Structure formats: structure tokens, C-alpha cells
Amino acid sequence: MTDQRVVDRALTLAEMAPNDSVTMAVLAGREGPHSKAAPLNEPPVTYLEGAEAPAYILSNVKRGIGLGSKRNTVSPQGDRQALVLVTGRRTLCLVGRESEDERIEIPHEAVAEVTYKTGFRAHRLTLTTPHKEYHCWVHRKTEETLLEQAWTFIEDRKQETPSAIDDEDGANRVMYRGRPVKTDAETNGNGDATADGSDDEDATSETSDSEEYTVMYRGRPVDRSS
């Protein structure tokens, strides 16, 4: 796709989107929602199928996407970012890496449950399939209304009986061009979200997670004490 076609399609999709989180600049790969740096190696619009259009875009700068658990993440490298594109058919997670971007997709029909949590240091959108969980970390400056709208959009499209993702045993592995890619946690062998975790503004420890986060269901906090 030529640069002009990238811009033209990004502009068209941004104008069609029901939410202003979808912008031409982000879709064309010129900047991220919370950073002026290019979020990915390739423009996000090039990862969309021909008739696919994003309704919402969420992002984080450092934390990435948790696979199976919120700490077992595939995280952006360098000044790249992680984008979550919620479209009419799937949640498409794109993680910018220094050489090639990584892609994780969760079709709406495979979603058994979707929840979101807000916190002082970061937010999180969690999608659960019949066997796995995907934790989409979201920048702390993201408005809760955007999280709720994205949650509602996915909630309205999930099925009563969700279908398992193909090759469910490998569903938590990031696939690039048909081959599994190791996550940071697998490479480090320590289960942490990032190499050091100390300066990650989007990171929250297991202890603080239970203290800082409010579980929301249909826009209302859920009492977890019962």
C-alpha cells in the first residue's frame, strides 16, 4: 500500500468511526494516542482487512498485552507502543517491536466475557475466551467513558455460546506469519511484564492491583467482597 493510499484509507476510516479515539494520524502510523512517536513499524491501517473499520482505539506506551495473565506480557520495544483496535469483527492488538510488529487478535464470537478495570497507574480491558484471557493494558490518561464504550461494543457482539479460537492450545502465543513468537516473560524467564518493571508508568504490582482497581460491570462497580 502506497503512502497516499495509507493516508486516504486512514482518513476515510477515521471519518466513519463513531468515536474520536480513531484518528487519521494514529491509523496512518504517524503518532500514537499518547505520544508523538510512530507507534508501530507499519501503519496500523495496513493490518485491517478490506471491509474492516475500527470503532475505538486504546493504547499503552510500555505495558503491552498480557497473555493468559496480566503479567505475562508481550511489550513494546524502544519508543514503540501497543494499540488495541476494536472493530466490528474482532479486537486487534498490535504491539510495536524494533524489527517487526506483533499481532494478537480475539474475534468477538470467541469472547466468553469482557470486563474493564480502572486504576491510578493504568487501566485494563480483559477479554476471556473459553480457555484463555487477554489483558489489554490501557494508558492511565484514557477516559473511563472510552473504556466503557469499547466494553459495551464488544459485549454487544459476543455470542451466547462462544467458539474456541483455532488451535486453542496456542491461543496465548503471539503468532507472526503463522509462527509463534516468544513473549518477554518467556525470554526473561521471570514472569515479569518488562525487563525491569521499575520505571513502567503503566505497570501495577499484584498487590496494588487489588487495592487500586475497581471492577466495572455495566458501568457500575462490582462488590468483590462477597
C-alpha positions as CSV (number, residue, x, y, z in Angstrom):
1,M,0.0,0.0,0.0
2,T,1.5,3.4,-1.0
3,D,1.8,6.2,1.4
4,Q,-1.0,8.1,-0.2
5,R,-3.3,5.1,-0.1
6,V,-2.5,4.6,3.6
7,V,-3.4,8.3,4.3
8,D,-6.6,8.1,2.2
9,R,-7.8,5.0,3.8
10,A,-6.9,6.1,7.3
11,L,-8.8,9.4,6.7
12,T,-11.8,7.6,5.5
13,L,-11.9,5.2,8.4
14,A,-11.4,8.0,10.9
15,E,-14.3,9.9,9.4
16,M,-16.5,6.8,9.6
17,A,-15.6,5.9,13.2
18,P,-18.2,6.6,16.0
19,N,-15.5,7.7,18.4
20,D,-12.8,10.3,18.1
21,S,-10.2,7.9,19.5
22,V,-9.9,6.7,15.9
23,T,-7.8,9.4,14.1
24,M,-6.1,9.6,10.7
25,A,-2.7,10.2,12.4
26,V,-2.9,7.1,14.5
27,L,-4.2,4.8,11.8
28,A,-1.7,6.1,9.3
29,G,1.1,5.4,11.9
30,R,2.2,9.0,12.2
31,E,1.8,9.1,16.0
32,G,0.2,7.3,19.0
33,P,-2.8,8.4,21.0
34,H,-0.5,9.4,23.9
35,S,2.8,10.0,22.1
36,K,4.1,11.8,19.0
37,A,6.3,8.8,18.1
38,A,5.2,6.3,15.5
39,P,3.5,3.5,17.4
40,L,4.4,0.6,15.1
41,N,6.8,-0.3,12.3
42,E,3.9,-0.5,9.9
43,P,0.8,1.8,9.7
44,P,-2.0,0.3,11.8
45,V,-4.4,0.6,8.9
46,T,-2.4,-1.9,6.9
47,Y,-3.3,-4.7,9.4
48,L,-7.1,-4.2,8.8
49,E,-9.0,-6.3,6.3
50,G,-10.6,-4.8,3.3
51,A,-14.0,-4.0,4.7
52,E,-12.9,-3.8,8.4
53,A,-13.3,-0.5,10.3
54,P,-12.2,0.3,13.8
55,A,-14.7,1.9,16.2
56,Y,-12.3,2.5,19.1
57,I,-8.6,2.6,19.6
58,L,-7.0,2.1,23.0
59,S,-3.2,2.2,23.7
60,N,-0.4,2.0,26.2
61,V,3.2,3.0,25.9
62,K,5.1,0.4,27.9
63,R,3.0,-2.5,29.3
64,G,1.7,-4.2,26.2
65,I,-0.7,-7.1,26.1
66,G,-1.0,-9.8,28.9
67,L,-1.4,-13.3,27.6
68,G,-3.1,-15.7,30.0
69,S,-2.1,-13.5,33.0
70,K,-1.7,-9.7,33.2
71,R,2.0,-10.1,34.0
72,N,2.9,-12.4,31.1
73,T,3.1,-9.7,28.5
74,V,4.3,-9.1,25.1
75,S,5.5,-5.5,25.4
76,P,6.5,-2.7,23.0
77,Q,10.2,-2.1,22.4
78,G,12.1,1.2,22.2
79,D,9.7,4.1,21.6
80,R,7.1,1.8,20.0
81,Q,3.6,1.4,21.6
82,A,0.8,-1.1,21.9
83,L,-2.5,-0.4,20.1
84,V,-5.9,-2.1,20.6
85,L,-8.2,-1.6,17.7
86,V,-11.8,-2.6,18.4
87,T,-13.5,-3.3,15.1
88,G,-16.9,-4.8,14.1
89,R,-15.5,-8.4,14.0
90,R,-12.6,-8.5,16.4
91,T,-10.3,-6.9,19.0
92,L,-7.0,-6.5,17.2
93,C,-3.9,-5.9,19.4
94,L,-0.8,-4.6,17.7
95,V,2.5,-4.4,19.6
96,G,5.3,-2.3,18.1
97,R,8.7,-4.0,18.2
98,E,12.1,-2.9,17.0
99,S,12.1,-5.2,13.9
100,E,8.6,-6.4,13.2
101,D,5.2,-5.7,14.8
102,E,3.4,-8.4,16.7
103,R,-0.3,-9.1,16.3
104,I,-2.9,-10.7,18.6
105,E,-6.5,-11.0,17.6
106,I,-9.6,-12.0,19.5
107,P,-12.7,-12.5,17.4
108,H,-15.9,-11.3,19.1
109,E,-17.5,-14.7,18.6
110,A,-14.7,-16.2,20.7
111,V,-15.3,-13.9,23.7
112,A,-17.0,-15.5,26.7
113,E,-16.6,-12.5,29.0
114,V,-15.3,-8.9,28.7
115,T,-14.5,-6.6,31.7
116,Y,-12.6,-3.5,32.3
117,K,-10.8,-2.1,35.3
118,T,-9.6,1.4,36.1
119,G,-6.6,2.3,38.2
120,F,-4.4,5.2,39.3
121,R,-1.4,3.9,37.3
122,A,-3.1,2.1,34.4
123,H,-6.4,0.7,33.2
124,R,-7.1,-2.7,31.7
125,L,-9.6,-4.3,29.3
126,T,-9.8,-8.0,29.7
127,L,-11.2,-10.5,27.2
128,T,-11.8,-14.1,28.2
129,T,-12.3,-16.9,25.7
130,P,-13.4,-20.4,26.6
131,H,-9.9,-21.3,27.7
132,K,-7.7,-18.1,27.8
133,E,-7.6,-14.5,28.9
134,Y,-6.2,-11.5,27.1
135,H,-5.3,-8.4,29.2
136,C,-5.2,-5.2,27.1
137,W,-3.3,-2.6,29.2
138,V,-4.6,0.9,28.7
139,H,-2.8,4.2,29.3
140,R,-3.8,5.8,32.6
141,K,-4.9,9.1,30.9
142,T,-7.6,7.3,28.9
143,E,-11.1,8.5,29.9
144,E,-13.2,5.8,31.6
145,T,-16.1,6.7,29.2
146,L,-13.9,5.4,26.3
147,L,-13.2,2.1,28.2
148,E,-16.9,1.7,28.9
149,Q,-17.9,2.3,25.3
150,A,-15.3,-0.2,24.0
151,W,-16.6,-2.7,26.6
152,T,-20.2,-2.2,25.6
153,F,-19.3,-2.6,21.9
154,I,-17.6,-6.0,22.5
155,E,-20.3,-7.1,25.0
156,D,-23.0,-6.5,22.4
157,R,-21.2,-8.6,19.8
158,K,-20.1,-11.6,21.9
159,Q,-22.1,-14.8,21.5
160,E,-24.2,-16.8,24.0
161,T,-22.0,-19.8,23.3
162,P,-18.5,-18.5,22.4
163,S,-16.5,-20.5,19.9
164,A,-13.0,-21.6,20.8
165,I,-10.1,-19.9,18.9
166,D,-8.5,-22.2,16.4
167,D,-5.6,-24.2,18.0
168,E,-6.7,-23.2,21.5
169,D,-3.5,-24.7,23.0
170,G,-1.6,-22.0,21.1
171,A,-4.1,-19.2,21.5
172,N,-2.0,-17.4,24.1
173,R,1.1,-17.4,21.9
174,V,1.6,-14.5,19.7
175,M,1.6,-15.6,16.0
176,Y,3.5,-13.8,13.4
177,R,3.2,-15.1,9.8
178,G,2.0,-18.4,11.1
179,R,4.8,-18.9,13.6
180,P,4.7,-18.5,17.4
181,V,6.7,-15.6,18.9
182,K,8.2,-15.7,22.4
183,T,6.9,-13.1,24.8
184,D,9.2,-11.0,27.0
185,A,8.3,-13.2,30.0
186,E,9.3,-16.3,28.2
187,T,12.5,-14.8,27.1
188,N,13.4,-13.4,30.6
189,G,12.1,-16.5,32.4
190,N,11.0,-14.4,35.3
191,G,7.3,-13.9,34.5
192,D,7.5,-10.1,34.7
193,A,5.8,-7.7,32.4
194,T,9.0,-5.9,31.4
195,A,12.7,-6.4,31.8
196,D,13.0,-4.3,34.9
197,G,9.4,-3.2,35.6
198,S,10.6,-0.4,37.9
199,D,10.0,2.6,35.7
200,D,6.9,1.3,33.9
201,E,4.3,4.0,34.3
202,D,1.6,1.6,33.1
203,A,2.7,-1.2,35.4
204,T,0.9,-2.1,38.7
205,S,2.1,-4.8,41.1
206,E,-0.1,-7.8,42.0
207,T,-0.7,-6.3,45.5
208,S,-1.6,-2.8,44.3
209,D,-3.8,-4.2,41.6
210,S,-6.3,-5.5,44.1
211,E,-6.2,-2.2,46.0
212,E,-6.3,0.3,43.2
213,Y,-8.6,-1.3,40.7
214,T,-12.4,-1.1,40.5
215,V,-14.1,-3.9,38.6
216,M,-16.9,-2.4,36.5
217,Y,-20.0,-4.3,35.2
218,R,-22.5,-2.3,33.0
219,G,-20.9,0.9,34.2
220,R,-21.2,0.2,37.9
221,P,-18.6,-1.0,40.4
222,V,-18.8,-4.7,41.5
223,D,-18.6,-5.6,45.1
224,R,-15.8,-8.3,45.2
225,S,-16.0,-8.9,48.9
226,S,-19.0,-11.3,48.6
